[in-house]
Amino acid sequence: MIELRDVAKTYPGAGRGAKPFTAVEDVSLTVAAGRVLGIVGHSGAGKSTLLRLVNHLEVPTSGRVLVDGRDLGALDGRELRAVRRSIGMVFQQFNLFRSRTVLGNVAYPLRLAGVSRAGARARATEVLRFVGLEEQARRHPEQLSGGQRQRVGIARALATSPGVLLCDEATSALDPHTTGEVLDLLRRVNTELGVTIVLVTHEMDVVRALCDEVAVMSGGRLVEHGDVYDVFARPRHPVTEVFVRSALRDLPGDAARERLRARHPGRLVTVPVTRDAAASARLSRLLRAHGVDFTVAHAGVGEVRGAPLGSVTLALHGEDADVDAFLAGLTAREAARDATEDAPHGATREEAHGKAVA
Amino acid sequence: MHADWHTFWPKVVDATGETVYMVLVTLALSALLGTGVGLALHTTRKGGLLPSRLVHTVLNALINVIRPVPFIIAIVALSPVTRSVVGTMIGTDAAVFPMVVVATFGVARIVETNLLTVEPGVIEAARSMGAGPLRIVVTVLIPEALGPLVLGFTFVLVALIDFSAVAGTVGGGGVGNLAMTYGYLRFDTSVMAVSVAVLIVLVQIAQLLGNLLARKVLRR
C-alpha cells in the first residue's frame, strides 16, 4: 500500500531572484495493494514529480510518503535503496543501459540486490520469458523495436519481484498498436503477479484500458480521484471533463452541433448511456408513450471498465406538444432539463447530458 | 658534422623508446588522476550524484587556470616543483612530471565532457533500482560513456606524443631531444626527417589502436 500524506515539492528558482517553483502542492493519496491507479494531467501539472515522490527519487519538501507502512523520509540512504528495490520503475524513454545486453539489463537490478551471477541470469531469463523476449536475451537494446525496448524496461523493473510498479508515461513514445501490447503486458503484471501499478499518462485512453482508479492533477494539485467508471460518468472538475471528453468523444463539439442543427429541423436532445440499463428502457418507453420518433444525429458509446458509457444525440420528430411532453417526462425521470441555451461553462457532465441542445 | 647512420640508428631507437616510455607513463598517471578529477567534476555538478557547489567551483577554476598555459611555459614554470618532486630538472623523468600535471587537467575535462553524454534518465533508472552513487559511477556512468571515453583518451595519447617532443627540446629525452640536438642545432636534415617520420608513425599507431578499441566498444 502506498500512502502520500500532504506531500509538496518546491524547487528553488533557477538563477538569482527567480521565484521558487512548486511542482506538487498538498497532495494526499492512498493506493491499496493490487490496484492500478492512473495519474493524468496536462504537461507541467506535476504528475511525474508526484510519481517520483513515491520512491523518493524526489524527496518531498513537506509531507510524508509511506510504502507498506514505512515512512521513506525516516530511512537512511542504505535503507531507502533497499525499499527502492521493492518498487520497480518504467520510463517513457525506456532508459535501458546501452552498454549491456537485454539479459544484462534485466540482471542488473538483481546484481544490485546481491543475487549471484548465475542466480541473476536464471531470474532474468525467467522474467524475459514472462514479457515474451527470451529469444532477444543476447541482443543489445538498439537492435530492438520501441515496444520490445519497453518490454525489456518492464522486465528489468520486475526482476526483483517488486510489489509496486511505477510507470512514467510508459506508452507515450510508442505507436497505438505497440501501446496496446504494452498495456496488455501491464494488465498481466497486475492480474497474474498481483503488482500494484501507479502510472502517469496524458492519455485518457490508457486510463480507460488499464486502470481501476484515476487521479487528476492540475497546477500541482490533486483535483479529482476516484473509481475510473465514476469519474468518467461524472467528472467534477473542468480539467477532468476535458480528459474524459478526449476519451469518450461522445458529445458533438460546437461546430458539429451547428451542422446538426442545420441538418435536423426538429429538436435535438442528448441523453446519457450508462451501466444503468433501466434508463435506456425508460427512454424507449417514453418515446413510445408520446408517439415521438427520432433519428440518431450523433453518438458515442463505448465500454469503460466493462460497462457501457457515453451519450446519444437524437433528432426528435413529432407534434410540438408531444415532443414537449416527452421532454418534460425525460426531464423528470432523467434529471435532464429542457433548455435551448448551451451548457454553462464548467457544468458537470450530468447536467450537460439529457439536455436539449437546440 | 652529420650523423653516420651506421652508428646513429641505435640512438634513434633509444630516443623512440624514451618517447614511448614518457608517453605511456604520463598516459597511465594522467588517466588515473584525470579520470578522478573528471568524475569529481561530473558528480559534484548541480543535479549530479553528489552535488557540491564548493568542490565543483574549485576544480573547475583549477582546470581553467592550468589548461590555457602553453605547455612549453608550463614546463619552465613548474621546473622548481619538478626538481623537488623528481630530484632533477633534466631528462626523461623530469619531463614526465609537467606532462602529467598538464595532461591530468586535460583528461579531467575530456572525461567530464564525455560523461555528460550519458542520458540522465539512465542514471535515474539505476537510482530507481536502488543503486548508490559509487555503484552508479562504476557500473553505469563509465560503461555507458566508454566509447567516447576511448576516443577521448586516444586524443590525449596523440597530444602526449606532441607534449613529449616539446619536453625533449627543453631537456627531456626522446625523439624531440634528438631532433633538437642533432637535427636543429647541427643542421642535420636527415636526422630531422627521421625524427618527424618516427613521430608521425607513433601518432598513426596510437590513433589506429584507439579507433579499433572504440569500434569494439561502440559495436559499430
Interface residues (C-beta under 8 A of the other chain):
Chain A: N55 L57 G77 R78 R81 A82 V83 R84 R85 I87 G88 M89 F91 Q93 N95 L96 F97 R98 S99 R100 Y108 P109 L112 A113 H140 R156 T160 L166
Chain B: E119 G121 V122 E124 A125 A126 R127 S128 M129 G130 A131 G132 R135 T139 V140 P143 E144 L146 R219
